[in-house]
Amino acid sequence: MSIGKIFHPGISSNYSDDSPYSWSEKPFHPYTNRYKDAPVCKITKNSFPAENLVCPVDIKFMPNQTLPDIEILKKAKRYLKIHKNDAKPFFLAVGFQKPHIPLKYPKKYLKYHPLEKFEVPKPYAWPHNIDSVSYNPWIDLRKRKDIQKLRLKFPWEKIPENFAKLIIQSYYGAVSYIDHIIGKLIYQLHISKILQKTVIILTSDHGWSLGEHAEWGKYSNFDVSVHVPLIISIPYTTFKKTKELFTENDVNTADKFIFQYKGYTNIKTSLTKEKEDTFLQYTDTYTKTDAIVELVDIFPTIAELARIPIPICSNIENRYNNNKIDSSVCTEGVSLLPLIRAVLDKKTISWKKAAFSQYPRPGIEPTLHPNSDEPYLKEITIMGYSLKSREYRYTAWIPFISRNKTVNWKIIISEELYNHNDDSAEYFNLATFPNFLKKKIELRTLLKDGWRKALPDYTQ
């Protein structure tokens, strides 16, 4: 079952969340989605409600006295309660919406993030050695009433630092809100006694600039926009089975329990202190790797865990029959299980050489019309292709022909090269430096050759 934002709404999911092809139960979307852009946000107690970007709210004054992500959580918990004793395994995809804009979340989460702890990224400026084609002018933010009141000159005038801090604060508040909700969902797995046989994958669809390069939003090829979290829990692999920590009698404490990624909030519940401490210790152990992985790797990982291994598309030939493709299921990713096992065993394994991303532009300078951040296909004249290796990010901006969706690699409009050992924030473009010419050509070749040439050696 799909609950919340899993497939993007609209034509990209056939206006149906790809149902019934991808789901055996009808996908769920919260009723309060219809109030996404409702004028309910107030900057101060005495200000009029508006369609703002910064939007901490009091839930009791919201339509239906709830928010979409709370509806999503309730539906997901209900699903787990119904299916916890099923003989067959289930696949549940839960897509929470925040911190997507508007930054609408319960205002109580602001207490975890006092404004004085925030600073805008330094330098708070567009770097002088990066071409304008890379810039995204955060047009979606400019549509919000609180941003419009700033009367900023398009496209380069920066959001004032005092307001920028408010945006960063609310982004953190929205993340803590979802962090809390995820903890409640994991807790439901505990009290349903199925956590120890449930694979959990936590990830996101993209990153978001919070003032880096004086940018905001997701519409770029910078690392801050394309880097996502990925946390995986696999029974008998990433953790061993232990005795159940909770019982059905603990269900009433679920709404009081907060699970947070890097720390915990002390909250009085009816749980014994011993159970609380055991649970916190149990959930705060993890192993990490800096190996390069991509979102396309999640599908083959889940498939292999379900004992249905999926071949890589580079090893599959499409067979035509009466002008129709015999669509053998294949993947452009690789299962992460070999990497996970190697990391847990403290072994080194050959893995991907690079991760790939791309973003389009209608022209070399930022424009409102056409929209530089969200151009229609027919408006795209430039495609930015980006590659992240262990040490570097390389991006090439290439002429794009929308009619047949092709690019001309003989012409490079602009290039970017960042050394993440010294410049993980990607402020200093090395593309024009002679000392980095060899590295730039090497990465350009790998980018042009595409994802197949970057796969682990054992798949070639």
C-alpha positions as CSV (number, residue, x, y, z in Angstrom):
1,M,0.0,0.0,0.0
2,S,1.0,3.6,-0.7
3,I,0.3,6.2,2.0
4,G,1.0,9.9,1.4
5,K,3.5,11.3,-1.2
6,I,5.2,8.3,-2.7
7,F,4.7,8.9,-6.5
8,H,4.7,12.5,-7.5
9,P,1.1,13.6,-8.2
10,G,-0.1,14.2,-11.7
11,I,0.9,12.9,-15.1
12,S,4.2,11.3,-13.8
13,S,2.1,8.8,-11.9
14,N,-0.8,8.5,-14.4
15,Y,-2.9,10.7,-12.1
16,S,-3.4,7.5,-10.1
17,D,-0.3,6.8,-8.1
18,D,0.3,4.0,-10.7
19,S,-2.6,2.2,-9.1
20,P,-3.6,-0.7,-9.5
21,Y,-0.3,-1.7,-11.2
22,S,2.0,-0.9,-8.3
23,W,-0.4,-1.4,-5.3
24,S,-2.9,-4.1,-4.2
25,E,-4.8,-1.5,-2.0
26,K,-6.0,1.9,-3.0
27,P,-3.3,4.6,-2.4
28,F,-4.1,7.0,0.5
29,H,-3.8,10.8,0.4
30,P,-4.8,12.9,3.4
31,Y,-8.0,14.9,3.2
32,T,-6.3,18.0,4.4
33,N,-4.0,18.1,1.4
34,R,-6.6,20.5,-0.1
35,Y,-5.5,23.1,2.5
36,K,-1.8,23.0,1.6
37,D,-1.7,26.6,0.5
38,A,-4.6,27.9,2.6
39,P,-4.0,31.3,4.3
40,V,-3.4,30.0,7.8
41,C,0.1,31.2,8.5
42,K,0.9,34.1,10.9
43,I,4.3,35.7,11.5
44,T,3.2,37.4,14.7
45,K,0.2,36.9,17.0
46,N,-1.5,40.0,15.6
47,S,-0.8,39.5,11.9
48,F,-3.4,38.4,9.5
49,P,-3.3,34.7,8.3
50,A,-1.6,34.4,4.9
51,E,-0.1,32.0,2.4
52,N,3.4,32.2,3.9
53,L,6.6,30.2,3.6
54,V,7.3,30.3,7.3
55,C,4.3,28.7,9.0
56,P,4.4,27.3,12.5
57,V,0.8,26.7,13.5
58,D,-1.5,25.7,16.4
59,I,-3.1,22.5,15.3
60,K,-6.4,23.2,17.0
61,F,-6.9,26.1,14.7
62,M,-6.2,24.2,11.5
63,P,-8.9,22.8,9.2
64,N,-10.2,19.6,10.7
65,Q,-7.8,20.2,13.6
66,T,-5.0,18.2,12.0
67,L,-2.3,18.3,9.4
68,P,-1.6,16.0,6.4
69,D,1.4,14.2,7.9
70,I,-0.6,13.4,11.1
71,E,-3.3,11.9,8.8
72,I,-0.6,9.9,7.0
73,L,0.7,8.6,10.3
74,K,-2.7,7.6,11.6
75,K,-3.4,5.7,8.3
76,A,0.0,3.9,8.4
77,K,-0.5,2.9,12.1
78,R,-3.9,1.6,11.3
79,Y,-2.5,-0.5,8.4
80,L,0.1,-2.0,10.7
81,K,-2.5,-2.9,13.3
82,I,-4.7,-4.6,10.7
83,H,-1.8,-6.5,9.0
84,K,0.4,-7.4,11.9
85,N,-0.7,-11.0,12.0
86,D,-0.9,-11.6,8.3
87,A,0.8,-14.8,7.1
88,K,2.0,-13.0,3.9
89,P,4.5,-10.2,4.1
90,F,3.4,-6.7,3.3
91,F,5.1,-3.7,1.6
92,L,4.1,-0.3,3.0
93,A,5.4,2.9,1.5
94,V,4.8,6.0,3.7
95,G,5.6,9.4,2.2
96,F,5.6,12.2,4.7
97,Q,5.4,15.7,3.2
98,K,7.4,18.0,5.4
99,P,9.8,19.8,5.3
100,H,8.3,20.5,1.8
101,I,7.2,24.1,1.6
102,P,5.2,25.8,2.9
103,L,7.0,25.1,6.2
104,K,3.7,24.4,8.0
105,Y,4.2,22.4,11.2
106,P,3.1,22.4,14.9
107,K,4.7,25.4,16.5
108,K,5.6,23.4,19.6
109,Y,8.7,22.1,17.7
110,L,10.2,25.6,17.8
111,K,11.2,25.1,21.4
112,Y,13.9,22.6,20.2
113,H,15.3,25.2,17.8
114,P,15.8,28.7,19.4
115,L,16.5,31.3,16.7
116,E,19.8,32.3,18.3
117,K,21.4,28.9,17.4
118,F,21.2,29.6,13.7
119,E,23.4,31.5,11.3
120,V,23.2,31.8,7.5
121,P,25.9,29.8,5.6
122,K,29.1,31.8,5.1
123,P,29.9,33.2,2.6
124,Y,26.2,34.2,2.1
125,A,26.7,35.0,-1.6
126,W,26.7,33.6,-5.1
127,P,30.3,32.6,-5.9
128,H,32.0,34.8,-8.5
129,N,33.6,31.8,-10.3
130,I,30.3,29.9,-11.0
131,D,28.3,30.8,-14.1
132,S,24.7,32.0,-13.9
133,V,23.3,28.9,-15.6
134,S,23.9,27.0,-12.3
135,Y,21.8,29.4,-10.2
136,N,18.3,28.7,-9.2
137,P,16.4,31.9,-8.3
138,W,14.0,30.1,-5.8
139,I,10.9,31.2,-7.7
140,D,8.6,28.9,-5.6
141,L,9.6,30.9,-2.5
142,R,8.9,34.2,-4.2
143,K,5.2,33.3,-4.6
144,R,4.8,33.2,-0.8
145,K,3.3,36.3,0.9
146,D,6.0,36.7,3.5
147,I,8.7,36.6,0.8
148,Q,6.8,39.0,-1.4
149,K,6.7,41.5,1.5
150,L,10.5,41.7,1.3
151,R,10.3,43.3,-2.2
152,L,13.4,41.6,-3.4
153,K,14.8,42.4,-6.8
154,F,14.8,39.4,-9.1
155,P,17.0,37.4,-9.4
156,W,20.1,38.3,-7.3
157,E,18.9,40.2,-4.3
158,K,19.4,38.1,-1.2
159,I,16.8,37.3,1.5
160,P,17.9,39.5,4.5
161,E,19.8,37.5,7.1
162,N,17.3,38.0,9.9
163,F,14.5,36.5,7.7
164,A,16.8,33.8,6.4
165,K,17.3,32.6,9.9
166,L,13.5,32.3,10.4
167,I,13.4,30.1,7.3
168,I,16.2,27.9,8.6
169,Q,14.6,27.7,12.0
170,S,11.3,26.6,10.5
171,Y,13.0,24.0,8.3
172,Y,14.6,22.5,11.3
173,G,11.2,22.6,13.2
174,A,9.5,20.8,10.3
175,V,12.3,18.1,10.3
176,S,11.9,17.6,14.0
177,Y,8.1,17.3,13.5
178,I,8.6,14.5,11.0
179,D,11.4,12.9,13.1
180,H,8.8,12.7,15.9
181,I,6.2,11.1,13.6
182,I,8.7,8.5,12.2
183,G,9.5,7.6,15.8
184,K,5.8,7.0,16.4
185,L,5.5,4.8,13.4
186,I,8.6,2.7,14.4
187,Y,7.1,2.5,17.9
188,Q,3.9,1.0,16.4
189,L,6.0,-1.7,14.8
190,H,7.4,-2.5,18.3
191,I,4.0,-2.7,20.0
192,S,2.7,-4.7,17.1
193,K,5.6,-7.2,17.6
194,I,6.7,-7.1,14.0
195,L,9.7,-4.7,14.2
196,Q,12.1,-7.7,14.4
197,K,10.9,-9.1,11.1
198,T,10.5,-5.8,9.3
199,V,12.9,-4.2,6.9
200,I,12.9,-0.4,7.3
201,I,14.3,2.1,4.7
202,L,14.3,5.8,5.5
203,T,15.2,8.2,2.7
204,S,14.1,11.3,0.9
205,D,13.6,12.5,-2.7
206,H,16.1,15.4,-2.7
207,G,17.9,17.9,-0.6
208,W,17.2,21.6,-0.1
209,S,19.4,24.7,0.0
210,L,19.1,26.7,3.1
211,G,21.1,29.8,2.0
212,E,24.1,28.0,0.6
213,H,25.3,30.1,-2.4
214,A,22.6,32.5,-1.3
215,E,20.1,30.0,-2.9
216,W,17.0,28.3,-1.5
217,G,15.2,25.2,-2.7
218,K,16.0,22.2,-4.7
219,Y,16.3,23.2,-8.3
220,S,20.0,22.8,-8.9
221,N,22.9,20.3,-9.3
222,F,24.7,21.3,-6.1
223,D,25.4,18.6,-3.6
224,V,23.1,20.2,-1.0
225,S,20.2,19.8,-3.4
226,V,20.8,16.2,-4.5
227,H,22.3,14.6,-1.4
228,V,19.7,12.6,0.6
229,P,19.7,10.6,3.8
230,L,19.6,6.8,3.6
231,I,19.1,4.7,6.7
232,I,18.4,0.9,6.4
233,S,17.5,-1.6,9.1
234,I,17.4,-5.3,8.2
235,P,16.5,-8.1,10.6
236,Y,19.3,-10.6,11.2
237,T,21.6,-8.5,9.2
238,T,22.0,-5.0,10.6
239,F,20.7,-6.2,14.0
240,K,20.1,-9.5,15.7
241,K,16.8,-10.7,17.0
242,T,16.2,-9.9,20.7
243,K,13.3,-10.3,23.0
244,E,10.3,-8.0,22.3
245,L,10.7,-4.8,24.3
246,F,7.1,-3.7,24.4
247,T,3.6,-5.2,24.7
248,E,0.1,-4.2,23.7
249,N,-0.3,-2.6,27.1
250,D,2.2,0.1,26.1
251,V,0.0,1.2,23.1
252,N,-1.3,4.2,25.0
253,T,2.2,5.7,25.4
254,A,2.8,5.8,21.6
255,D,1.6,9.3,21.2
256,K,4.0,10.5,24.0
257,F,7.1,8.8,22.7
258,I,9.6,10.8,20.7
259,F,12.3,9.1,18.7
260,Q,14.9,11.5,17.3
261,Y,18.0,10.8,15.1
262,K,20.7,12.5,17.2
263,G,19.3,12.7,20.7
264,Y,16.2,12.1,22.7
265,T,13.7,14.3,24.5
266,N,12.8,13.3,28.0
267,I,9.1,12.8,28.2
268,K,7.1,11.3,31.0
269,T,5.2,8.2,29.9
270,S,3.8,5.2,31.6
271,L,6.7,3.1,30.3
272,T,9.1,2.0,32.9
273,K,12.4,3.8,33.0
274,E,14.1,0.5,32.3
275,K,12.0,-0.1,29.1
276,E,12.7,3.5,27.9
277,D,16.5,3.1,28.4
278,T,16.5,-0.3,26.7
279,F,14.6,1.1,23.7
280,L,16.8,4.1,23.3
281,Q,19.9,2.0,23.5
282,Y,18.5,-0.5,21.1
283,T,17.6,2.2,18.5
284,D,20.7,4.3,18.7
285,T,23.3,1.8,17.4
286,Y,24.3,2.1,13.8
287,T,27.1,1.5,11.3
288,K,27.7,3.9,8.4
289,T,29.6,3.9,5.2
290,D,30.8,6.6,2.8
291,A,30.4,4.4,-0.2
292,I,28.5,6.0,-3.1
293,V,24.9,4.8,-3.4
294,E,21.9,6.1,-5.3
295,L,18.1,6.1,-4.9
296,V,17.9,3.7,-7.9
297,D,19.6,1.1,-5.7
298,I,16.7,0.9,-3.3
299,F,14.4,-1.1,-5.7
300,P,16.9,-3.9,-6.4
301,T,17.8,-4.0,-2.7
302,I,14.2,-4.5,-1.7
303,A,13.7,-7.1,-4.5
304,E,16.7,-9.1,-3.3
305,L,15.5,-9.0,0.3
306,A,12.2,-10.4,-1.1
307,R,14.3,-13.1,-2.9
308,I,13.3,-11.8,-6.3
309,P,16.7,-10.6,-7.6
310,I,16.4,-8.1,-10.5
311,P,19.0,-8.0,-13.3
312,I,20.8,-4.8,-14.3
313,C,19.3,-3.2,-17.4
314,S,22.7,-3.1,-19.1
315,N,22.6,-6.9,-19.2
316,I,19.1,-7.1,-20.7
317,E,18.2,-6.8,-24.3
318,N,14.6,-5.6,-25.1
319,R,12.9,-8.0,-27.4
320,Y,10.4,-6.6,-29.9
321,N,7.3,-8.6,-30.7
322,N,4.6,-7.0,-32.9
323,N,6.1,-3.5,-32.3
324,K,5.8,-4.0,-28.5
325,I,8.6,-4.3,-26.1
326,D,8.8,-7.4,-24.0
327,S,9.4,-5.4,-20.9
328,S,11.6,-7.7,-18.8
329,V,11.9,-6.1,-15.4
330,C,15.4,-4.6,-14.9
331,T,17.1,-2.0,-12.9
332,E,19.6,0.8,-13.3
333,G,20.7,0.4,-9.7
334,V,22.4,-2.4,-7.8
335,S,21.3,-4.2,-4.7
336,L,23.1,-2.7,-1.6
337,L,23.1,-6.1,0.3
338,P,26.7,-7.0,-0.8
339,L,27.9,-3.5,0.4
340,I,25.9,-3.7,3.7
341,R,27.4,-7.2,4.5
342,A,30.9,-6.0,3.7
343,V,30.6,-2.9,5.9
344,L,29.2,-5.0,8.8
345,D,32.1,-7.5,8.4
346,K,34.6,-4.6,8.2
347,K,35.7,-5.7,4.7
348,T,36.5,-3.6,1.6
349,I,34.5,-4.2,-1.5
350,S,34.5,-2.7,-5.0
351,W,31.6,-0.3,-5.4
352,K,30.2,2.5,-7.6
353,K,32.6,5.0,-9.0
354,A,30.1,7.8,-9.1
355,A,26.5,8.9,-8.5
356,F,24.6,10.8,-11.3
357,S,22.0,13.6,-11.3
358,Q,20.8,16.2,-13.8
359,Y,18.7,19.4,-13.9
360,P,17.5,21.5,-16.8
361,R,17.5,25.2,-17.6
362,P,15.6,27.2,-20.2
363,G,18.6,29.5,-20.7
364,I,22.0,30.7,-19.4
365,E,20.5,33.4,-17.3
366,P,17.8,33.0,-14.6
367,T,14.4,34.1,-15.7
368,L,10.8,34.2,-14.4
369,H,9.3,33.5,-17.8
370,P,10.2,30.8,-18.7
371,N,10.7,29.6,-15.1
372,S,14.4,28.8,-14.6
373,D,13.6,26.4,-11.8
374,E,10.7,24.5,-13.4
375,P,10.9,24.8,-17.2
376,Y,8.5,22.8,-19.4
377,L,10.1,20.3,-21.7
378,K,9.6,22.5,-24.7
379,E,11.4,25.4,-22.9
380,I,14.5,23.4,-22.0
381,T,17.6,24.5,-24.0
382,I,20.3,23.4,-21.6
383,M,20.8,20.3,-19.5
384,G,23.1,20.2,-16.5
385,Y,24.6,16.7,-16.0
386,S,26.4,16.1,-12.7
387,L,28.6,13.4,-11.3
388,K,29.7,12.8,-7.7
389,S,32.8,10.7,-7.2
390,R,34.5,9.9,-3.8
391,E,36.4,13.2,-3.9
392,Y,34.8,15.4,-6.5
393,R,31.6,16.8,-8.0
394,Y,31.8,17.6,-11.7
395,T,28.9,19.3,-13.6
396,A,28.6,20.0,-17.3
397,W,26.0,22.3,-18.9
398,I,25.2,21.0,-22.4
399,P,22.9,22.3,-25.2
400,F,19.7,20.3,-25.1
401,I,17.3,19.6,-28.0
402,S,13.8,19.2,-26.4
403,R,12.3,17.9,-29.7
404,N,14.2,14.6,-29.5
405,K,15.6,14.8,-26.0
406,T,19.3,14.8,-27.1
407,V,22.4,16.8,-26.1
408,N,25.4,17.9,-28.0
409,W,28.5,16.9,-26.0
410,K,30.8,18.8,-28.5
411,I,29.6,22.0,-27.0
412,I,30.1,22.7,-23.3
413,I,28.4,25.9,-22.1
414,S,29.7,25.8,-18.6
415,E,31.6,23.4,-16.3
416,E,32.0,23.1,-12.5
417,L,34.5,21.1,-10.5
418,Y,34.6,20.9,-6.7
419,N,37.0,19.1,-4.5
420,H,35.0,17.8,-1.5
421,N,38.1,17.1,0.6
422,D,38.6,20.9,0.8
423,D,35.3,22.4,-0.3
424,S,32.4,20.1,0.6
425,A,30.0,23.1,0.4
426,E,31.0,23.7,-3.3
427,Y,31.9,27.3,-3.2
428,F,35.1,27.3,-5.2
429,N,34.9,26.1,-8.8
430,L,38.1,24.5,-10.0
431,A,37.0,23.9,-13.6
432,T,39.2,26.6,-15.1
433,F,42.4,25.7,-13.2
434,P,45.1,24.1,-15.3
435,N,46.2,21.8,-12.4
436,F,42.8,20.1,-12.5
437,L,42.5,19.7,-16.3
438,K,43.4,16.0,-16.2
439,K,40.9,15.3,-13.4
440,K,38.2,17.3,-15.2
441,I,38.6,15.3,-18.4
442,E,38.6,12.0,-16.5
443,L,35.3,12.9,-14.8
444,R,33.8,14.4,-17.9
445,T,34.4,11.1,-19.7
446,L,32.9,9.1,-16.9
447,L,29.8,11.4,-16.9
448,K,29.4,11.2,-20.7
449,D,29.8,7.4,-20.6
450,G,26.9,7.2,-18.1
451,W,25.9,5.1,-15.1
452,R,26.8,1.7,-16.6
453,K,30.5,2.5,-16.6
454,A,30.4,3.5,-13.0
455,L,28.9,0.3,-11.6
456,P,30.9,-2.0,-9.3
457,D,33.4,-4.2,-11.1
458,Y,31.6,-7.4,-10.4
459,T,28.5,-6.3,-12.4
460,Q,30.5,-5.4,-15.6
